[in-house]
Amino acid sequence: MADLSINIAGIRSPNPFWLASAPPTDKEYNVRRALEAGWGGVVWKTLGEDPPVVNVSSRYGATRYNGQRMAGLNNIELITDRPLAVNLAEIKSVKKDYPDRAIIVSIMVPCVEESWKRILPLVEETGADGIELNFGCPHGMSERNMGSAVGQVPEYVEMVTRWCKQYTRMPVIVKLTPNITNILNPARAALRGGADAVSLINTIQSVVGVDLDAMAPMPVVDGRGTHGGYCGPAVKPIALRMLGEIARTPDTSVLPISGIGGISNWRDAAEFLVMGATSLQVCTAAMHYGFRIVEDMIDGLSNWMDEKGFETIADVTGRAIPNFVNWNQLNLKFKTLASINQDACIKCGLCYIACEDTSHQAISKTLLNGERHYDVIDEECVGCNLCAHVCPVDDCITMVPQPVEGVETWNEHPNNPMSKIPAKAG
């Protein structure tokens, strides 16, 4: 049976599934319930200086899509609104009773050396396994020159990371903001500052919707709204890209990664692992379905690893990175053609409509024995696979690779003005 235990930056846990710093990790009661359910670790909701922040009501907005509730979740909640001493005492109590679990403490204080120097020994005294520097929160705290206001400035990321490495023996994980043009810039800054690992992504700055009666962004607070942090299944593609960018770039690839962003099931977890993650942080799925969702994640990931012959998480981490390349490294000679399984086809015509109206007019529509019949016109099909995506029947339309000889990327293609191979006349 696969061994799901991990060691990231010297922090060990029995499985890679951690609860992310968020409402589910705000207090001892929640955290104990989570650890009893089987989570490998938690990142305690972000601590700050006293007096605590004040939160608003309400705090969440959500995007629904095609019948799925909370396809995306927007929150305007800030860091912990409980006194620092209360949090520290609870962290110490939990770590004492769960020595085999990863207990990470998220921290956000003003970008002043004395503030970090003051709080770090207090956190270290709890026995926590490491700290996570919250450089990602895009609302409320960023207006106070914390959170993403720090994470968007590489010089600040490096500076604060250096302070933390100077004033604590605990491993330092730097949480990166996605609200930036190039994720490599803050990642490199964290590396220069001595970070032991990075975590990403934090939430994405967003307005989740508008209440057309109140004429205010949601969630509405006494007739007004603001931007918040977007998370959940909808952000997964953005997270995977940024994660992979760090993992595949030579100088940043040395950074261990804690992956965050829409992980909802074992398959999501496996995708984050093969794109470079070692630990996996979950928030929205737990808020939607409860802590016991981790049982399915653990069982599913373990079964998949057994089927694939992977013995440890380290065997899985980064497996897809060699195949994650820039567009100009793709083989332009490769070709697939759509194929419709007529026995599975329900004659809905969505493939025909999508191709006829918006793509390459590569699907024909005829009447056969009084029924609509759809066929792929091979000579017109470019293998875009839009038809397979719009088809409501799984595996009814498949993409069939065609015989190909050799490899030709854009770098070698004669149509490339920078290519040394002359283009053919005519």
BELKA-V696409 format. One record per residue. N is the residue number from 1. RES is the residue in one letter. SS is DSSP state (h for helix, s for strand, l for the rest). PSI is psi in radians with two decimals (* if undefined). BURIAL is # if it has 9 or more other C-alpha atoms within 8 Angstrom, else .. Layout:
n=N res=RES ss=SS psi=PSI burial=BURIAL
n=N res=RES ss=SS psi=PSI burial=BURIAL
//
This chain:
n=1 res=M ss=l psi=2.47 burial=.
n=2 res=A ss=l psi=2.51 burial=#
n=3 res=D ss=s psi=1.95 burial=.
n=4 res=L ss=l psi=0.00 burial=#
n=5 res=S ss=l psi=2.62 burial=#
n=6 res=I ss=s psi=2.82 burial=#
n=7 res=N ss=s psi=1.88 burial=#
n=8 res=I ss=s psi=2.04 burial=#
n=9 res=A ss=l psi=0.57 burial=.
n=10 res=G ss=l psi=-0.01 burial=.
n=11 res=I ss=s psi=2.14 burial=#
n=12 res=R ss=s psi=2.56 burial=#
n=13 res=S ss=s psi=2.70 burial=#
n=14 res=P ss=l psi=-0.31 burial=#
n=15 res=N ss=l psi=2.90 burial=#
n=16 res=P ss=l psi=-0.02 burial=#
n=17 res=F ss=s psi=1.97 burial=#
n=18 res=W ss=s psi=2.54 burial=#
n=19 res=L ss=s psi=2.32 burial=#
n=20 res=A ss=l psi=2.79 burial=#
n=21 res=S ss=l psi=1.97 burial=#
n=22 res=A ss=l psi=-3.11 burial=#
n=23 res=P ss=h psi=-0.64 burial=.
n=24 res=P ss=h psi=-0.29 burial=#
n=25 res=T ss=h psi=0.52 burial=#
n=26 res=D ss=l psi=-0.35 burial=#
n=27 res=K ss=l psi=2.87 burial=#
n=28 res=E ss=h psi=-0.73 burial=#
n=29 res=Y ss=h psi=-0.87 burial=.
n=30 res=N ss=h psi=-0.82 burial=#
n=31 res=V ss=h psi=-0.73 burial=#
n=32 res=R ss=h psi=-0.74 burial=#
n=33 res=R ss=h psi=-0.70 burial=#
n=34 res=A ss=h psi=-0.81 burial=#
n=35 res=L ss=h psi=-0.63 burial=#
n=36 res=E ss=h psi=-0.55 burial=.
n=37 res=A ss=h psi=-0.31 burial=#
n=38 res=G ss=l psi=0.06 burial=#
n=39 res=W ss=l psi=2.46 burial=#
n=40 res=G ss=l psi=-0.31 burial=#
n=41 res=G ss=s psi=3.06 burial=#
n=42 res=V ss=s psi=2.64 burial=#
n=43 res=V ss=s psi=1.93 burial=#
n=44 res=W ss=s psi=2.45 burial=#
n=45 res=K ss=s psi=2.42 burial=#
n=46 res=T ss=s psi=2.21 burial=#
n=47 res=L ss=s psi=2.61 burial=#
n=48 res=G ss=l psi=-3.02 burial=#
n=49 res=E ss=l psi=2.72 burial=.
n=50 res=D ss=l psi=2.62 burial=.
n=51 res=P ss=l psi=2.66 burial=.
n=52 res=P ss=l psi=2.81 burial=#
n=53 res=V ss=l psi=2.92 burial=#
n=54 res=V ss=l psi=2.24 burial=.
n=55 res=N ss=l psi=2.85 burial=.
n=56 res=V ss=l psi=3.07 burial=.
n=57 res=S ss=l psi=2.19 burial=.
n=58 res=S ss=l psi=-3.14 burial=.
n=59 res=R ss=l psi=-0.26 burial=#
n=60 res=Y ss=s psi=2.51 burial=#
n=61 res=G ss=s psi=2.73 burial=#
n=62 res=A ss=s psi=2.63 burial=#
n=63 res=T ss=s psi=2.25 burial=#
n=64 res=R ss=s psi=2.52 burial=#
n=65 res=Y ss=s psi=2.13 burial=.
n=66 res=N ss=l psi=0.73 burial=.
n=67 res=G ss=l psi=-0.19 burial=.
n=68 res=Q ss=s psi=2.13 burial=.
n=69 res=R ss=s psi=2.57 burial=.
n=70 res=M ss=s psi=0.76 burial=#
n=71 res=A ss=s psi=-0.51 burial=#
n=72 res=G ss=s psi=2.48 burial=#
n=73 res=L ss=s psi=2.30 burial=#
n=74 res=N ss=s psi=2.27 burial=#
n=75 res=N ss=s psi=2.55 burial=#
n=76 res=I ss=l psi=0.34 burial=#
n=77 res=E ss=l psi=2.57 burial=.
n=78 res=L ss=l psi=-2.82 burial=#
n=79 res=I ss=l psi=-3.07 burial=#
n=80 res=T ss=l psi=2.44 burial=#
n=81 res=D ss=l psi=0.38 burial=#
n=82 res=R ss=l psi=2.67 burial=.
n=83 res=P ss=l psi=2.56 burial=#
n=84 res=L ss=h psi=-0.78 burial=#
n=85 res=A ss=h psi=-0.65 burial=.
n=86 res=V ss=h psi=-0.82 burial=.
n=87 res=N ss=h psi=-0.80 burial=#
n=88 res=L ss=h psi=-0.74 burial=#
n=89 res=A ss=h psi=-0.70 burial=#
n=90 res=E ss=h psi=-0.68 burial=#
n=91 res=I ss=h psi=-0.79 burial=#
n=92 res=K ss=h psi=-0.71 burial=#
n=93 res=S ss=h psi=-0.78 burial=.
n=94 res=V ss=h psi=-0.81 burial=#
n=95 res=K ss=h psi=-0.64 burial=#
n=96 res=K ss=h psi=-0.68 burial=.
n=97 res=D ss=h psi=-0.29 burial=.
n=98 res=Y ss=l psi=1.15 burial=.
n=99 res=P ss=l psi=-0.34 burial=.
n=100 res=D ss=l psi=-0.08 burial=.
n=101 res=R ss=l psi=2.66 burial=#
n=102 res=A ss=s psi=2.07 burial=#
n=103 res=I ss=s psi=1.83 burial=#
n=104 res=I ss=s psi=2.47 burial=#
n=105 res=V ss=s psi=2.09 burial=#
n=106 res=S ss=s psi=2.41 burial=#
n=107 res=I ss=s psi=2.46 burial=#
n=108 res=M ss=l psi=1.95 burial=#
n=109 res=V ss=l psi=2.96 burial=#
n=110 res=P ss=l psi=2.69 burial=.
n=111 res=C ss=l psi=1.04 burial=#
n=112 res=V ss=l psi=2.27 burial=.
n=113 res=E ss=h psi=-0.72 burial=.
n=114 res=E ss=h psi=-0.58 burial=.
n=115 res=S ss=h psi=-0.76 burial=#
n=116 res=W ss=h psi=-0.72 burial=#
n=117 res=K ss=h psi=-0.57 burial=#
n=118 res=R ss=h psi=-0.69 burial=.
n=119 res=I ss=h psi=-0.51 burial=#
n=120 res=L ss=h psi=-0.79 burial=#
n=121 res=P ss=h psi=-0.57 burial=#
n=122 res=L ss=h psi=-0.72 burial=#
n=123 res=V ss=h psi=-0.73 burial=#
n=124 res=E ss=h psi=-0.59 burial=#
n=125 res=E ss=l psi=-0.34 burial=.
n=126 res=T ss=l psi=-0.29 burial=#
n=127 res=G ss=l psi=0.16 burial=#
n=128 res=A ss=l psi=2.69 burial=#
n=129 res=D ss=l psi=-0.35 burial=#
n=130 res=G ss=s psi=3.07 burial=#
n=131 res=I ss=s psi=2.66 burial=#
n=132 res=E ss=s psi=2.16 burial=#
n=133 res=L ss=s psi=2.00 burial=#
n=134 res=N ss=s psi=1.60 burial=#
n=135 res=F ss=l psi=0.45 burial=#
n=136 res=G ss=l psi=-0.36 burial=#
n=137 res=C ss=l psi=2.11 burial=#
n=138 res=P ss=l psi=0.09 burial=#
n=139 res=H ss=l psi=2.56 burial=#
n=140 res=G ss=l psi=-1.05 burial=#
n=141 res=M ss=l psi=-0.54 burial=#
n=142 res=S ss=h psi=-0.52 burial=#
n=143 res=E ss=h psi=-0.26 burial=.
n=144 res=R ss=h psi=0.31 burial=.
n=145 res=N ss=l psi=0.62 burial=#
n=146 res=M ss=l psi=-3.07 burial=#
n=147 res=G ss=l psi=-2.26 burial=#
n=148 res=S ss=h psi=-0.33 burial=#
n=149 res=A ss=h psi=-0.51 burial=#
n=150 res=V ss=h psi=-0.80 burial=#
n=151 res=G ss=h psi=-0.37 burial=#
n=152 res=Q ss=l psi=-0.08 burial=#
n=153 res=V ss=l psi=1.76 burial=#
n=154 res=P ss=h psi=-0.63 burial=#
n=155 res=E ss=h psi=-0.65 burial=.
n=156 res=Y ss=h psi=-0.70 burial=#
n=157 res=V ss=h psi=-0.85 burial=#
n=158 res=E ss=h psi=-0.75 burial=#
n=159 res=M ss=h psi=-0.86 burial=#
n=160 res=V ss=h psi=-0.64 burial=#
n=161 res=T ss=h psi=-0.72 burial=#
n=162 res=R ss=h psi=-0.74 burial=#
n=163 res=W ss=h psi=-0.80 burial=#
n=164 res=C ss=h psi=-0.69 burial=#
n=165 res=K ss=h psi=-0.48 burial=#
n=166 res=Q ss=h psi=-0.62 burial=.
n=167 res=Y ss=h psi=0.09 burial=#
n=168 res=T ss=l psi=2.64 burial=#
n=169 res=R ss=l psi=-0.17 burial=.
n=170 res=M ss=l psi=2.56 burial=.
n=171 res=P ss=s psi=2.46 burial=#
n=172 res=V ss=s psi=2.05 burial=#
n=173 res=I ss=s psi=2.23 burial=#
n=174 res=V ss=s psi=2.10 burial=#
n=175 res=K ss=s psi=2.12 burial=#
n=176 res=L ss=l psi=2.52 burial=#
n=177 res=T ss=l psi=2.44 burial=#
n=178 res=P ss=l psi=-0.11 burial=#
n=179 res=N ss=l psi=1.10 burial=#
n=180 res=I ss=l psi=2.70 burial=.
n=181 res=T ss=l psi=-0.80 burial=.
n=182 res=N ss=l psi=1.92 burial=.
n=183 res=I ss=h psi=-0.34 burial=#
n=184 res=L ss=h psi=-0.49 burial=#
n=185 res=N ss=h psi=-0.91 burial=.
n=186 res=P ss=h psi=-0.52 burial=#
n=187 res=A ss=h psi=-0.76 burial=#
n=188 res=R ss=h psi=-0.63 burial=#
n=189 res=A ss=h psi=-0.74 burial=#
n=190 res=A ss=h psi=-0.72 burial=#
n=191 res=L ss=h psi=-0.77 burial=#
n=192 res=R ss=h psi=-0.60 burial=.
n=193 res=G ss=l psi=-0.14 burial=#
n=194 res=G ss=l psi=0.27 burial=#
n=195 res=A ss=l psi=2.46 burial=#
n=196 res=D ss=l psi=-0.39 burial=#
n=197 res=A ss=s psi=2.94 burial=#
n=198 res=V ss=s psi=2.70 burial=#
n=199 res=S ss=s psi=2.48 burial=#
n=200 res=L ss=s psi=2.63 burial=#
n=201 res=I ss=l psi=2.72 burial=#
n=202 res=N ss=l psi=-3.08 burial=#
n=203 res=T ss=l psi=2.74 burial=#
n=204 res=I ss=s psi=2.27 burial=#
n=205 res=Q ss=s psi=2.26 burial=#
n=206 res=S ss=s psi=2.82 burial=#
n=207 res=V ss=l psi=2.03 burial=#
n=208 res=V ss=l psi=-0.37 burial=#
n=209 res=G ss=l psi=3.04 burial=.
n=210 res=V ss=s psi=2.26 burial=#
n=211 res=D ss=s psi=1.95 burial=#
n=212 res=L ss=l psi=-0.10 burial=.
n=213 res=D ss=l psi=-0.82 burial=.
n=214 res=A ss=l psi=-0.28 burial=.
n=215 res=M ss=l psi=0.88 burial=.
n=216 res=A ss=s psi=2.59 burial=#
n=217 res=P ss=s psi=2.61 burial=#
n=218 res=M ss=l psi=2.60 burial=#
n=219 res=P ss=l psi=2.57 burial=#
n=220 res=V ss=l psi=2.25 burial=#
n=221 res=V ss=s psi=1.74 burial=#
n=222 res=D ss=l psi=0.80 burial=.
n=223 res=G ss=l psi=-0.05 burial=.
n=224 res=R ss=s psi=2.82 burial=.
n=225 res=G ss=l psi=3.01 burial=#
n=226 res=T ss=l psi=3.01 burial=#
n=227 res=H ss=l psi=2.71 burial=#
n=228 res=G ss=s psi=-2.88 burial=#
n=229 res=G ss=s psi=2.17 burial=#
n=230 res=Y ss=s psi=2.33 burial=#
n=231 res=C ss=s psi=-3.02 burial=#
n=232 res=G ss=l psi=-3.07 burial=#
n=233 res=P ss=h psi=-0.57 burial=#
n=234 res=A ss=h psi=-0.41 burial=#
n=235 res=V ss=h psi=-0.07 burial=#
n=236 res=K ss=h psi=-0.81 burial=#
n=237 res=P ss=h psi=-0.63 burial=.
n=238 res=I ss=h psi=-0.73 burial=.
n=239 res=A ss=h psi=-0.79 burial=#
n=240 res=L ss=h psi=-0.70 burial=#
n=241 res=R ss=h psi=-0.82 burial=.
n=242 res=M ss=h psi=-0.71 burial=#
n=243 res=L ss=h psi=-0.87 burial=#
n=244 res=G ss=h psi=-0.57 burial=#
n=245 res=E ss=h psi=-0.74 burial=#
n=246 res=I ss=h psi=-0.73 burial=#
n=247 res=A ss=h psi=-0.51 burial=#
n=248 res=R ss=h psi=-0.22 burial=#
n=249 res=T ss=l psi=2.16 burial=.
n=250 res=P ss=l psi=-0.83 burial=.
n=251 res=D ss=l psi=-0.51 burial=.
n=252 res=T ss=l psi=-0.18 burial=#
n=253 res=S ss=l psi=-0.27 burial=#
n=254 res=V ss=l psi=-0.23 burial=.
n=255 res=L ss=l psi=2.10 burial=#
n=256 res=P ss=s psi=2.56 burial=#
n=257 res=I ss=s psi=2.32 burial=#
n=258 res=S ss=s psi=1.99 burial=#
n=259 res=G ss=s psi=2.38 burial=#
n=260 res=I ss=s psi=2.52 burial=#
n=261 res=G ss=l psi=1.40 burial=#
n=262 res=G ss=l psi=0.28 burial=#
n=263 res=I ss=l psi=2.05 burial=#
n=264 res=S ss=l psi=-0.25 burial=#
n=265 res=N ss=l psi=3.13 burial=.
n=266 res=W ss=h psi=-0.57 burial=#
n=267 res=R ss=h psi=-0.75 burial=.
n=268 res=D ss=h psi=-0.77 burial=#
n=269 res=A ss=h psi=-0.80 burial=#
n=270 res=A ss=h psi=-0.67 burial=#
n=271 res=E ss=h psi=-0.72 burial=#
n=272 res=F ss=h psi=-0.68 burial=#
n=273 res=L ss=h psi=-0.85 burial=#
n=274 res=V ss=h psi=-0.31 burial=#
n=275 res=M ss=l psi=0.17 burial=#
n=276 res=G ss=l psi=-0.11 burial=#
n=277 res=A ss=l psi=2.67 burial=#
n=278 res=T ss=l psi=-0.83 burial=#
n=279 res=S ss=s psi=2.80 burial=#
n=280 res=L ss=s psi=2.18 burial=#
n=281 res=Q ss=s psi=2.37 burial=#
n=282 res=V ss=s psi=2.42 burial=#
n=283 res=C ss=l psi=-1.16 burial=#
n=284 res=T ss=h psi=-0.72 burial=#
n=285 res=A ss=h psi=-0.69 burial=#
n=286 res=A ss=h psi=-0.67 burial=#
n=287 res=M ss=h psi=-0.49 burial=#
n=288 res=H ss=h psi=-0.76 burial=.
n=289 res=Y ss=h psi=-0.14 burial=.
n=290 res=G ss=l psi=2.93 burial=.
n=291 res=F ss=l psi=-0.50 burial=#
n=292 res=R ss=l psi=-0.07 burial=#
n=293 res=I ss=h psi=-0.41 burial=#
n=294 res=V ss=h psi=-0.47 burial=#
n=295 res=E ss=h psi=-0.81 burial=#
n=296 res=D ss=h psi=-0.66 burial=#
n=297 res=M ss=h psi=-0.79 burial=#
n=298 res=I ss=h psi=-0.84 burial=#
n=299 res=D ss=h psi=-0.78 burial=#
n=300 res=G ss=h psi=-0.78 burial=#
n=301 res=L ss=h psi=-0.73 burial=#
n=302 res=S ss=h psi=-0.78 burial=#
n=303 res=N ss=h psi=-0.74 burial=#
n=304 res=W ss=h psi=-0.76 burial=.
n=305 res=M ss=h psi=-0.70 burial=#
n=306 res=D ss=h psi=-0.75 burial=#
n=307 res=E ss=h psi=-0.64 burial=.
n=308 res=K ss=h psi=-0.18 burial=.
n=309 res=G ss=l psi=0.34 burial=.
n=310 res=F ss=l psi=2.22 burial=#
n=311 res=E ss=l psi=-0.56 burial=#
n=312 res=T ss=s psi=2.87 burial=#
n=313 res=I ss=h psi=-0.62 burial=#
n=314 res=A ss=h psi=-0.50 burial=.
n=315 res=D ss=h psi=-0.42 burial=.
n=316 res=V ss=h psi=-0.69 burial=#
n=317 res=T ss=l psi=2.16 burial=#
n=318 res=G ss=l psi=0.14 burial=#
n=319 res=R ss=l psi=-0.57 burial=#
n=320 res=A ss=l psi=-0.15 burial=#
n=321 res=I ss=h psi=-0.72 burial=#
n=322 res=P ss=h psi=-0.41 burial=.
n=323 res=N ss=h psi=0.05 burial=.
n=324 res=F ss=l psi=1.75 burial=.
n=325 res=V ss=l psi=2.96 burial=.
n=326 res=N ss=l psi=2.75 burial=.
n=327 res=W ss=h psi=-0.65 burial=.
n=328 res=N ss=h psi=0.01 burial=.
n=329 res=Q ss=h psi=0.09 burial=#
n=330 res=L ss=l psi=2.61 burial=#
n=331 res=N ss=l psi=1.94 burial=#
n=332 res=L ss=l psi=-0.21 burial=#
n=333 res=K ss=l psi=-0.29 burial=#
n=334 res=F ss=l psi=2.43 burial=#
n=335 res=K ss=l psi=2.40 burial=#
n=336 res=T ss=s psi=2.69 burial=#
n=337 res=L ss=s psi=2.50 burial=#
n=338 res=A ss=s psi=2.56 burial=#
n=339 res=S ss=s psi=2.22 burial=#
n=340 res=I ss=s psi=2.17 burial=#
n=341 res=N ss=l psi=1.81 burial=.
n=342 res=Q ss=l psi=-0.50 burial=.
n=343 res=D ss=l psi=-0.53 burial=.
n=344 res=A ss=l psi=-0.31 burial=.
n=345 res=C ss=l psi=2.32 burial=#
n=346 res=I ss=l psi=0.15 burial=.
n=347 res=K ss=l psi=0.51 burial=.
n=348 res=C ss=l psi=-0.47 burial=.
n=349 res=G ss=l psi=0.11 burial=.
n=350 res=L ss=h psi=-0.65 burial=#
n=351 res=C ss=h psi=-0.73 burial=#
n=352 res=Y ss=h psi=-0.81 burial=#
n=353 res=I ss=h psi=-0.80 burial=#
n=354 res=A ss=h psi=-0.76 burial=#
n=355 res=C ss=h psi=-0.72 burial=#
n=356 res=E ss=h psi=-0.73 burial=#
n=357 res=D ss=h psi=-0.62 burial=.
n=358 res=T ss=h psi=-0.02 burial=.
n=359 res=S ss=l psi=-2.00 burial=.
n=360 res=H ss=l psi=0.27 burial=#
n=361 res=Q ss=l psi=0.86 burial=#
n=362 res=A ss=l psi=0.21 burial=#
n=363 res=I ss=s psi=2.22 burial=#
n=364 res=S ss=s psi=2.66 burial=#
n=365 res=K ss=s psi=2.13 burial=#
n=366 res=T ss=s psi=2.96 burial=.
n=367 res=L ss=s psi=2.24 burial=.
n=368 res=L ss=s psi=2.01 burial=.
n=369 res=N ss=l psi=0.68 burial=.
n=370 res=G ss=l psi=0.05 burial=.
n=371 res=E ss=s psi=2.63 burial=.
n=372 res=R ss=s psi=2.48 burial=#
n=373 res=H ss=s psi=2.34 burial=#
n=374 res=Y ss=s psi=2.31 burial=#
n=375 res=D ss=s psi=2.61 burial=.
n=376 res=V ss=s psi=2.31 burial=#
n=377 res=I ss=l psi=1.72 burial=#
n=378 res=D ss=l psi=-0.72 burial=.
n=379 res=E ss=l psi=-0.28 burial=.
n=380 res=E ss=l psi=-0.30 burial=.
n=381 res=C ss=l psi=2.25 burial=#
n=382 res=V ss=l psi=0.05 burial=.
n=383 res=G ss=l psi=0.52 burial=#
n=384 res=C ss=l psi=-0.41 burial=.
n=385 res=N ss=l psi=0.38 burial=.
n=386 res=L ss=h psi=-0.70 burial=#
n=387 res=C ss=h psi=-0.70 burial=#
n=388 res=A ss=h psi=-0.58 burial=#
n=389 res=H ss=h psi=-0.65 burial=.
n=390 res=V ss=h psi=-0.33 burial=#
n=391 res=C ss=l psi=2.24 burial=#
n=392 res=P ss=l psi=-0.09 burial=.
n=393 res=V ss=l psi=2.09 burial=.
n=394 res=D ss=l psi=2.29 burial=.
n=395 res=D ss=l psi=0.25 burial=.
n=396 res=C ss=l psi=-0.70 burial=#
n=397 res=I ss=s psi=2.13 burial=#
n=398 res=T ss=s psi=2.75 burial=#
n=399 res=M ss=s psi=2.12 burial=#
n=400 res=V ss=s psi=2.01 burial=.
n=401 res=P ss=s psi=2.44 burial=.
n=402 res=Q ss=l psi=2.74 burial=.
n=403 res=P ss=l psi=2.41 burial=.
n=404 res=V ss=l psi=2.50 burial=.
n=405 res=E ss=l psi=2.05 burial=.
n=406 res=G ss=l psi=-3.11 burial=.
n=407 res=V ss=l psi=2.33 burial=.
n=408 res=E ss=l psi=1.96 burial=#
n=409 res=T ss=l psi=3.04 burial=#
n=410 res=W ss=l psi=-0.50 burial=#
n=411 res=N ss=l psi=-0.52 burial=#
n=412 res=E ss=l psi=-0.19 burial=#
n=413 res=H ss=l psi=2.39 burial=#
n=414 res=P ss=l psi=-0.37 burial=#
n=415 res=N ss=l psi=-0.21 burial=.
n=416 res=N ss=l psi=2.07 burial=#
n=417 res=P ss=l psi=-0.40 burial=.
n=418 res=M ss=l psi=-0.09 burial=.
n=419 res=S ss=l psi=2.56 burial=#
n=420 res=K ss=l psi=-0.11 burial=.
n=421 res=I ss=l psi=2.12 burial=.
n=422 res=P ss=l psi=2.46 burial=.
n=423 res=A ss=l psi=2.60 burial=.
n=424 res=K ss=l psi=2.45 burial=.
n=425 res=A ss=l psi=2.63 burial=.
n=426 res=G ss=l psi=* burial=.
//
